[in-house]
Amino acid sequence: MSVSTSALTQWLVFRLQAHDYALPIGEVAEVLRMVALTPVPESPVWLSGMANLRGRAIPVIDLRRRLGLPPEAPGLSTPIIVTHATGRPVGLIADSVSEVITLPADAFEPPDALAGPGRAVSWLAHAGERLILVLDLPRLTAGLPNADGPQ
């Protein structure tokens, strides 16, 4: 993911364990309420299961577990952020979705010690007094089971 040096960009801001995280709005298809998930045997612990999204099965990742935060059982109003930047829809479970914000390029800085191979945080964004961790969707979804279907 790259941040443009000359433009304002829009971001979906959501919360995990009382902290702000964001994804580029262009990577977000929609936000749903929690739906029934079908567990996937022998999958990573952070893969909560598969959801039926209008007749299509999509993997749903528990962001708390994926980022190494303490797990929390989702409720009926827990949001699932449906993304599409990885070539297929993927759901992300967050604690809450707070807003869509527009930020200038100078609001971003590289996370230095937080970034690196396999790290899910690609940028730090400053919005007033708030610090927002910008997540790297390809890194978050790395390790998902193959979606090619039966051979």
C-alpha positions in Angstrom: 0.0 0.0 0.0 1.3 3.4 -0.8 0.2 6.8 0.4 -0.1 9.5 -2.3 2.2 12.5 -1.7 -0.1 15.0 -3.2 -3.7 14.0 -2.5 -6.2 13.7 0.3 -7.2 10.1 0.9 -10.2 8.5 2.6 -9.9 5.8 5.3 -12.4 3.6 7.1 -11.5 3.9 10.8 -12.4 1.0 13.2 -11.6 0.1 16.7 -9.9 -2.9 18.3 -9.3 -2.9 22.1 -9.9 0.8 22.4 -7.4 1.7 19.7 -8.0 3.2 16.2 -7.0 1.3 13.0 -7.7 2.1 9.4 -7.9 0.7 5.9 -8.1 2.7 2.6 -11.8 3.2 1.7 -11.0 1.8 -1.8 -10.2 -1.6 -0.2 -13.6 -1.8 1.6 -16.7 -3.2 -0.1 -19.2 -3.0 2.7 -19.7 -3.3 6.5 -22.1 -6.0 7.7 -23.3 -7.1 11.1 -22.2 -10.4 12.5 -23.5 -13.4 10.6 -23.3 -17.1 11.2 -19.8 -18.5 10.5 -18.9 -22.0 9.5 -15.7 -23.2 11.1 -12.9 -24.4 8.9 -11.1 -27.4 10.3 -7.3 -27.2 10.5 -7.3 -23.5 9.8 -5.3 -20.8 11.6 -6.8 -19.8 15.0 -7.4 -16.2 13.6 -9.7 -17.5 10.8 -13.1 -17.4 12.5 -14.7 -19.3 9.6 -16.6 -18.8 6.4 -19.6 -16.6 5.9 -22.2 -16.8 3.2 -22.3 -13.5 1.5 -25.1 -13.5 -1.1 -24.4 -17.1 -2.1 -20.6 -16.8 -2.0 -18.4 -18.2 0.8 -15.9 -15.7 2.1 -13.2 -16.2 4.8 -13.7 -14.1 7.9 -10.6 -13.1 10.0 -10.8 -12.2 13.6 -8.6 -9.1 13.7 -8.0 -9.3 17.4 -6.5 -12.8 17.1 -4.7 -12.0 13.8 -3.0 -9.0 15.5 -2.1 -10.8 18.7 -4.7 -9.0 20.9 -6.8 -10.7 23.5 -9.8 -12.4 21.9 -13.3 -11.2 22.6 -16.5 -13.1 21.7 -18.4 -11.2 18.9 -22.0 -10.1 19.5 -24.9 -9.8 17.1 -23.9 -6.2 16.3 -20.2 -6.8 15.9 -19.2 -5.5 12.5 -17.6 -7.5 9.7 -15.6 -5.3 7.3 -15.8 -6.9 3.8 -12.7 -6.1 1.8 -11.8 -6.9 -1.8 -8.2 -5.7 -2.3 -6.7 -9.2 -2.3 -8.5 -10.4 -5.4 -11.3 -12.0 -3.5 -13.7 -10.9 -0.7 -12.4 -11.3 2.8 -14.3 -10.4 6.0 -12.5 -8.7 9.0 -14.1 -8.8 12.4 -13.6 -5.5 14.3 -14.9 -4.3 17.7 -16.6 -1.3 16.1 -16.5 0.9 13.0 -16.3 4.5 13.9 -16.0 6.7 10.8 -14.7 7.5 7.3 -12.1 10.2 7.5 -10.1 12.2 4.9 -6.4 12.7 5.6 -3.7 14.6 3.8 -0.5 12.8 2.8 1.5 14.6 5.5 -0.6 12.9 8.2 1.3 9.6 7.5 4.6 8.4 8.7 6.2 4.9 8.4 5.9 2.9 11.6 9.7 2.1 11.7 9.9 -0.6 14.4 6.4 -1.8 13.8 6.9 -2.5 10.1 8.9 -5.2 8.4 8.3 -8.6 6.9 5.1 -10.2 8.1 4.0 -7.1 10.0 0.4 -5.9 9.5 0.9 -2.2 10.2 2.1 -0.3 7.2 1.7 3.4 8.3 0.9 5.5 11.3 -1.6 8.3 10.7 -2.1 11.4 12.8 -5.6 12.8 12.9 -5.6 15.7 15.4 -4.5 14.1 18.7 -5.4 10.6 17.5 -2.8 8.0 16.3 -4.3 5.6 13.8 -2.6 2.4 12.8 -3.0 1.7 9.1 -3.2 -2.0 8.3 -1.7 -3.7 5.3 -4.5 -5.9 3.9 -2.2 -8.3 1.9 -0.2 -9.0 5.0 -3.3 -9.5 7.1 -4.7 -12.0 4.7 -1.5 -13.9 4.0 -1.9 -17.5 5.2 -5.6 -17.8 4.3 -6.5 -21.3 2.9 -6.4 -21.5 -0.9 -9.6 -20.4 -2.6 -9.1 -22.3 -5.8 -11.6 -25.0 -4.7 -11.3 -28.8 -5.2 -8.9 -30.1 -7.7 
